[in-house]
Amino acid sequence: MNALFALISARNLEFVRDKSALGWSLLFPIIIIVALVLVFDDDNPSLYQVGVYGEVHQLEQVKALKHIEIIYYEDLEQAKHKVSRHLIDGLLSGDSYWVNPDSAQGYILEQVISAKLPELKKRAISGKAVRHVEWLLPGIIGMNMMFSALYGVGYVVVRYRRTGVLKRLQVTPLAPWLFLASQLFSRLGATVLSAAIVFVVIALMFDIRPQGNVLLLVLNTLLGSAAMISIGLLVASRTRSDELCNGLLNVISWPMMFLSGIWFSLEGSKPWVRFFADCLPLTHMNDANRAVIIDGAGLLDIGDHLLFLVAIILICLGVASRSFRWD
Amino acid sequence: MSVLLSVRDLTHRYGEFVAVNNISLDIQPGECYGLLGPNGAGKSTTLEILEGLLKPTQGEVLYRGRAIDKTFKQEVGIQFQSTTLPDYLTVYDCLKLFASFYQSHTPIAHLIKQCQLSEIADKLHYNLSGGQKQRLLLALSLINDPSLLFLDEPTTGLDPQARLHFWQLVREIKQQGKTIILTTHYMEEAEQLCDRIAIMDRGQFIAEGTPADLLSDNFLPQIVELEGIYSQQDFGALPIRLSKCAGRTRVECHSFNELMTAFKKAAPSLNGMSVRKPNLEDLFLKLTGNELRI
């Protein structure tokens, strides 16, 4: 029994004396909770998001309902597009309403509309309604790639530094940028290849046919993955501490989890949240992949996203190879 | 012959602590130079500076008359005290990987033969025994056919057989004309391998020279250890040096026969008596002190 308590006590000391681990275990949940509260600071987050364009009869009756958020749009076609892409649950305009037949929320919303605003007429959304799985798939694959990219290089480089692998490499003529490039390319191959396999399997299972050019998907996935690996290399470029590396990677990966449009769309959220989301590489990769798969977007359509990813790669790799430390 | 590595007025401080205090040395091509000293003497810091890993606070290190630059890494080989290699690589994979870092390299097959790795070439490196691992690390440090080789405590932790084996490899490397800088805690190793040694203590060189010169400067030619306590009077006017420890007397003398003849009392029992030549271990303890450092 003594041994048990002695071991518990030794482990507790180890944990408490490792300041960075202790710091993170306390600080991290606080950061996450505060961040979530800031991003979704409504007392009761809305269950349904309804787009409104122009005049709508008896809109007040809808507004009076709880748990429904009204988002105003300037462009009817754009708003309809959002419905078809599951970005909002329904759309009201004039004497009509639109819902996505493939959306569970849309179905419930339809029941509410027909009860409260019976004179509104249902209109079919023009074009193909996107199934939920088509919307979800690029996001889930993107999330998987993000974790594989960030943690896959971050941990390995820090472990190499701590155990002395890097010290041995340092006394060879190997240049830091060459070492970083080798980590980038080996991880890039693994990440993109596994993403491709997952995509093909799911696409066959659910009969998903990308509307756009598959090569464009590959290009976008390569750039997105390289951008996130570059961030991982930047984080790991100096530190010797596993815990610090883990903490920094958490700080980077969690916002992408929530804000890069994996689980829910940021439709109707505050401008600063949108802005923040637009600074994350995963947002751009997800948006570009969805545009290619669902809308058949071409190179020019997703050019902005690709340029952003290239910029992230260049900046992170540049800073990482300048600040890189072998020991 | 011109000096291969020249160190002038080297000082290194960590904050207030002076780790290396104004040392100078010249390494001649083809020699094996031993850097000895107790733990914390400043050996590791000195070595890291000579290896080009650490910038000294003061002083300069010249390789072939020039400051250490990029070509230095192409021409030196370094075996650290312990090195971790990337996981899941075989001995052969490791050699191939390190060979790729250099403009030109020794043929891998040649290194495998030289360092006797052929039987373990396909083994994962973390499954090697201590001696095998050190031989692999030695092979890695030889991969660029270096002119200057650093060996940092290469046989620490090896069993006596593996150590003897390793020494033989180092002798063969010396025969190829390579210059070696070696640190070790084993005085026998220094005696076996080094042409010149320096003993470091508290950041300074307290002795430097060939092992033979240092021993003849510091000791009389023979050491006789006797059971029981004796003093100078017991030996008349014979020039000797005495020290006592734990009921035994250690006598340094010019000749064992002279000592025995000079004995005033009945000759001591041969039981427990030893006659030997002074060695570097004696020198090390004499210069750095017998007392335990805390």
Interface residues (C-beta under 8 A of the other chain):
Chain A: Y160 T163 G164 V165 K167 R168 L169 Q170 V171 T172 P173 L174 D327
Chain B: E51 G52 L53 K70 K73 Q74 V76 I78 F80 S82 T83 T84 L85 P86 F98 F101 Y102 Q103 L140
